[in-house]
């Protein structure tokens, strides 16, 4: 497994501690490392593995010592953790991510599909 851990900033403030993992056949450790601040999605697409969608689980939590240090906040600071699996249009998982977001730096909007969407697709 290839992995990449980075801290994302907004206006110079550390706001996200992100961990991404993919198969070495999809992106080698060197390829993932060389992405730097670039887009993992673009790198996967260039390999014919365009991400079609992701399924995310959002949970509140508190910063442990390591995450607090990386985000420059107090241990125990409120975080929103997003665990996500991204897949291709064929349903092949190509990227797994865990992101710890500072709760006071973001607001999230969730689009939920109702049962009518499935009925529309069947007709």
N, C-alpha and C positions, 0 to 999 in steps of 0.2 A: 504494500500500500504506500502510495506517495502522500505526503502531508505538507500542509503549509499553514503556519500560524502567523497572523499579523494583527497589528493594532490599527484600526481605522480612526481617522480624525475628522473633525468638523470645526472649521475656523481655528485650527491649532489645538483644539481640545481633544483628548483621547476619549472616544465614545463607544467603540466596539472592539472587543477582543474576539477575533474570528479564527476558527480552526476549520480547515477543509481537508477532506480525504478523497482520493480516487484510486482506481486500480493503476498499477504501474504500466499495464498495457495501454491504458488510455492516455496518461501523462506520466512520464518518468519523474523521479524526485528532482532531477536537474531541470526538467522543463517546468515543473511547478515552481521551483525556487526562482527560476529566471523570470517568472511572471512579475515578480516585485509588486508594484502597485497596479499592475494591469488587470485585465479581466480573465478569470478562469473560464467563464462562459465562452469568451472569444477563442481561447486556446482549445477548448473542447470542440467548438464548432469547426475550427480549422482542421481538426482530425476527423470530421464527419460525424461528430457526436453532439449535435445541437441540442441544448436543453429545451424540451417542450413545456414541462411544468415541474413544479416542486410541491411537495407536501410538507407542511411545517407544523410543529407542535410548539406552542408558546407557553412558557411557564415563568412565574415570578420566582425570584430567589435572591440570595445575598452573596456578595463577593467574598470568595475565599482569599487567603493571603496572597496567592500567586496572581489571581485576576485583579485584585485590588492594586497590587504593585504595578501590573501592566497598564491599568487604566488610571493610575495615579489618583485613587480614591481611598477612603477609609475601608478597612476590612469590615464587612457587613453591609456595605452600601447596597441599596436596592438595585437589582438588575432584572431585565427581561431576557430570558434565555430562549433562543430559537434553535430548535433541532430540526433540520430539513434534509430531505432526500430529493434530489433532482433527477429526473428521468428524461429519456429521449421520447419521441413520438411513438416508438415501438414499445415503450414501457421498460426499457433497459436502464437501471440505475447507473448513473455515471459520476455523481458527486454527493458526498455526505458532508453536512456542515453543522457546526455548533457555534453559535454567536452569542456572546454576552453583551447586551446593550445597556448603557446607562439609562435607567428608567426616566430620568428627568430631561433627557436629551432627545426623546422621540415621542411621537404619537403614531399609532398604527391603525390602519383601516383594514377590515377583513371583509371580503366579498364572499358571501355564503350562497350557494346555489340551492334552490328549493327542489322538491320532487318534480315540479313542472318541467325542469330542464331535461330530465331523463325521458319524460313522456314526449317532449318535442323532438328529441333525437330518434325515438323509435318510430315516429310517424313519417 
